[in-house]
Amino acid sequence: MPEAIQAQRVAVCGGGYTGQAITRALRRLGKTVVVTDSRPAAELTAAAQILADLGAEFHAGAHDPAVIGACDLVVTSPGVSWREPALEAARARGVRVWGELEFAARLTAAKLVGITGTKGKTTTSALTALMLDAPLANAEAYSSKGTPLTELVSNSPEMPLVVTEMSSYQLDRIDALRPWVGALLNIGEDHIEEHGSLAAYAAAKANLFRNQAGDDRAVYNHDDPRVRPIGEALTVRRLPFSRRESLAAGVWSDEAGIVTQLPAALGGLSGRLLRWDQVSPALRLQRPSLLAACAIALAAGADPAAIGAVAGQFAGLPHRMEIVRNWHDLTFVNDSKGTNPLATENAIRQSPAPVVLIAGGLTKGVDLSVLREPFGLLRGLVLIGQDAPLLRAVAEQAAVSQVRAAATLESAVEAALELATPGDWVVLSPCGASFDMFRDFADRGDQFKAIVQQLPA
């Protein structure tokens, strides 16, 4: 059931879209709200007006410890570091500090289906929501921001079920959050700059299951050596999924499609759930996400017919293994959302033909050596962006025979055309953030698509 928020004066850290949703919900509850943002006021004129219209006090330029410490509760947007000194000072003084997910969960009686992982969260979350005919929160599936869980549940507090993507930033700051169904897709090295180490990042992901009990359900990747021990240690209703082997109880894929053997407590469904020829062409490039979504949806009681209908019709999401154009017997694929090694490896392995890869950007200090084996499968590699030298070193270790460097995305496409042979796939999967050259991953992907579409017939 929704929990009463006892605090009367609440600080909201972050004045952007999510912070505004939190503020709106708090004002509806009659709370006094003070919003802080580290960005200068000149960049926040629109946000300042929105917050003023909501009746909130707004402080730009810093998260002032004195302002925040004068409040009874602090709620943070995901983009504000959990290690922000003002938050650490507040916690030291005994002030409760919640993340947005923790706050939102206290506003609703809805059952939460929480999905996290290093790669594939958004596509898996979107598929799961469609299979369950449920609203989707915190996923950039259909907009550049996603709808904050706070906005969904405060507008419709009586909804029975919500599917929500949960990032490590959000899971790092939970207290009592308890998903009815939690799903951990994979753990690769990412966001080390925030968490400090791979172990801390993995622990944040594992927080998804921390408060589960009784009839709650845990869905996890049986094949991932970092995920499997976490899942097998749980005492709730477990449902593993695998792309490598059949399971005594679980969901798995084989050459023909997807197979289920559910435990009796989850309905006992047994047999072939889907054949690959029943799956949309876009989803055949996203088999790991489809498999995970099937397992999650079944754990939440989805009708197998609904799962099949979604799998057959799903057209994919922008910037995620998105087929842009077939041109002169070459297939161009936009996977601009592939911002870490796990994502880029998936892009290489899921492509059904030899790949000329366009990669590079800000790799955020992660271990790139895991790309050595998949790089060995490449026809060629074109490097862009600030960390191109780091990827070149891996390519040399993998003995990639054809490696080019490009100063722009347009010249990278030109270089890829020189390396590709008929039947190949030219895939943009950067293995890095975009901010060295582009506004964001969507801008990078949109520019790639525009360049490819302008190739002469």
Secondary structure as the mmCIF struct_conf table of DSSP 4:
data_model
#
loop_
_struct_conf.conf_type_id
_struct_conf.id
_struct_conf.beg_label_comp_id
_struct_conf.beg_label_asym_id
_struct_conf.beg_label_seq_id
_struct_conf.end_label_comp_id
_struct_conf.end_label_asym_id
_struct_conf.end_label_seq_id
BEND BEND1 GLN A 8 GLN A 8
STRN STRN1 ARG A 9 CYS A 13
BEND BEND2 GLY A 16 GLY A 16
HELX_RH_AL_P HELX_RH_AL_P1 TYR A 17 ARG A 28
TURN_TY1_P TURN_TY1_P1 LEU A 29 GLY A 30
STRN STRN2 THR A 32 ASP A 37
BEND BEND3 SER A 38 ARG A 39
HELX_RH_3T_P HELX_RH_3T_P1 ALA A 41 GLU A 43
HELX_RH_AL_P HELX_RH_AL_P2 THR A 45 ASP A 53
TURN_TY1_P TURN_TY1_P2 LEU A 54 GLY A 55
STRN STRN3 GLU A 57 ALA A 60
BEND BEND4 GLY A 61 GLY A 61
STRN STRN4 ALA A 62 ALA A 62
HELX_RH_AL_P HELX_RH_AL_P3 PRO A 65 GLY A 69
TURN_TY1_P TURN_TY1_P3 ALA A 70 ALA A 70
BEND BEND5 CYS A 71 ASP A 72
STRN STRN5 LEU A 73 THR A 76
TURN_TY1_P TURN_TY1_P4 PRO A 78 GLY A 79
BEND BEND6 VAL A 80 VAL A 80
TURN_TY1_P TURN_TY1_P5 TRP A 82 ARG A 83
HELX_RH_AL_P HELX_RH_AL_P4 PRO A 85 ALA A 92
TURN_TY1_P TURN_TY1_P6 ARG A 93 GLY A 94
STRN STRN6 ARG A 96 GLY A 99
HELX_RH_AL_P HELX_RH_AL_P5 GLU A 100 ALA A 105
TURN_TY1_P TURN_TY1_P7 ARG A 106 LEU A 107
HELX_LH_PP_P HELX_LH_PP_P1 ALA A 110 ALA A 110
STRN STRN7 LYS A 111 THR A 116
BEND BEND7 THR A 118 GLY A 120
HELX_RH_AL_P HELX_RH_AL_P6 LYS A 121 LEU A 132
TURN_TY1_P TURN_TY1_P8 ASP A 133 ASP A 133
STRN STRN8 LEU A 136 ALA A 137
BEND BEND8 ASN A 138 ASN A 138
TURN_TY1_P TURN_TY1_P9 GLU A 140 ALA A 141
BEND BEND9 TYR A 142 LYS A 145
HELX_RH_AL_P HELX_RH_AL_P7 LEU A 149 ASN A 155
TURN_TY1_P TURN_TY1_P10 PRO A 157 GLU A 158
BEND BEND10 PRO A 160 PRO A 160
STRN STRN9 LEU A 161 GLU A 165
HELX_RH_AL_P HELX_RH_AL_P8 SER A 168 LEU A 171
TURN_TY1_P TURN_TY1_P11 ASP A 172 ARG A 173
BEND BEND11 ASP A 175 ALA A 176
BEND BEND12 TRP A 180 TRP A 180
STRN STRN10 VAL A 181 LEU A 184
BEND BEND13 GLU A 189 GLU A 189
HELX_RH_AL_P HELX_RH_AL_P9 ILE A 192 HIS A 195
BEND BEND14 GLY A 196 SER A 197
HELX_RH_AL_P HELX_RH_AL_P10 LEU A 198 ALA A 206
HELX_RH_3T_P HELX_RH_3T_P2 ASN A 207 PHE A 209
TURN_TY1_P TURN_TY1_P12 ARG A 210 ASN A 211
TURN_TY1_P TURN_TY1_P13 GLY A 214 ASP A 215
STRN STRN11 ARG A 217 ASN A 221
TURN_TY1_P TURN_TY1_P14 HIS A 222 ASP A 223
TURN_TY1_P TURN_TY1_P15 PRO A 225 VAL A 227
HELX_RH_AL_P HELX_RH_AL_P11 ARG A 228 GLU A 232
TURN_TY1_P TURN_TY1_P16 ALA A 233 ALA A 233
BEND BEND15 VAL A 236 VAL A 236
STRN STRN12 ARG A 237 SER A 242
BEND BEND16 ARG A 243 GLU A 245
BEND BEND17 ALA A 248 ALA A 249
STRN STRN13 GLY A 250 SER A 253
BEND BEND18 GLU A 255 ALA A 256
STRN STRN14 GLY A 257 GLN A 261
HELX_RH_3T_P HELX_RH_3T_P3 ALA A 264 LEU A 266
TURN_TY1_P TURN_TY1_P17 GLY A 267 GLY A 267
STRN STRN15 SER A 270 ARG A 275
HELX_RH_3T_P HELX_RH_3T_P4 TRP A 276 GLN A 278
BEND BEND19 VAL A 279 VAL A 279
HELX_RH_AL_P HELX_RH_AL_P12 PRO A 281 ARG A 284
TURN_TY1_P TURN_TY1_P18 LEU A 285 LEU A 285
HELX_RH_AL_P HELX_RH_AL_P13 ARG A 287 ALA A 299
TURN_TY1_P TURN_TY1_P19 ALA A 300 GLY A 301
HELX_RH_AL_P HELX_RH_AL_P14 PRO A 304 GLN A 313
TURN_TY1_P TURN_TY1_P20 PRO A 318 HIS A 319
BEND BEND20 ARG A 320 MET A 321
STRN STRN16 GLU A 322 TRP A 327
TURN_TY1_P TURN_TY1_P21 HIS A 328 ASP A 329
STRN STRN17 LEU A 330 ASN A 334
TURN_TY1_P TURN_TY1_P22 SER A 336 LYS A 337
BEND BEND21 ASN A 340 ASN A 340
HELX_RH_AL_P HELX_RH_AL_P15 PRO A 341 GLN A 350
BEND BEND22 PRO A 352 ALA A 353
STRN STRN18 VAL A 355 ALA A 359
BEND BEND23 GLY A 361 GLY A 361
STRN STRN19 LEU A 362 LEU A 362
TURN_TY1_P TURN_TY1_P23 LYS A 364 GLY A 365
HELX_RH_3T_P HELX_RH_3T_P5 SER A 369 LEU A 371
HELX_RH_AL_P HELX_RH_AL_P16 ARG A 372 PHE A 375
TURN_TY1_P TURN_TY1_P24 GLY A 376 LEU A 377
BEND BEND24 ARG A 379 ARG A 379
STRN STRN20 GLY A 380 LEU A 383
BEND BEND25 GLY A 385 GLY A 385
TURN_TY1_P TURN_TY1_P25 GLN A 386 ASP A 387
HELX_RH_AL_P HELX_RH_AL_P17 ALA A 388 GLN A 397
TURN_TY1_P TURN_TY1_P26 ALA A 398 ALA A 399
BEND BEND26 SER A 401 SER A 401
STRN STRN21 VAL A 403 ALA A 405
BEND BEND27 ALA A 407 THR A 408
HELX_RH_AL_P HELX_RH_AL_P18 LEU A 409 LEU A 419
TURN_TY1_P TURN_TY1_P27 PRO A 422 GLY A 423
STRN STRN22 TRP A 425 LEU A 428
BEND BEND28 CYS A 431 GLY A 432
STRN STRN23 ALA A 433 ALA A 433
BEND BEND29 SER A 434 SER A 434
TURN_TY1_P TURN_TY1_P28 PHE A 435 MET A 437
BEND BEND30 PHE A 438 ASP A 440
HELX_RH_AL_P HELX_RH_AL_P19 PHE A 441 GLN A 453
TURN_TY1_P TURN_TY1_P29 GLN A 454 GLN A 454
BEND BEND31 LEU A 455 LEU A 455
#
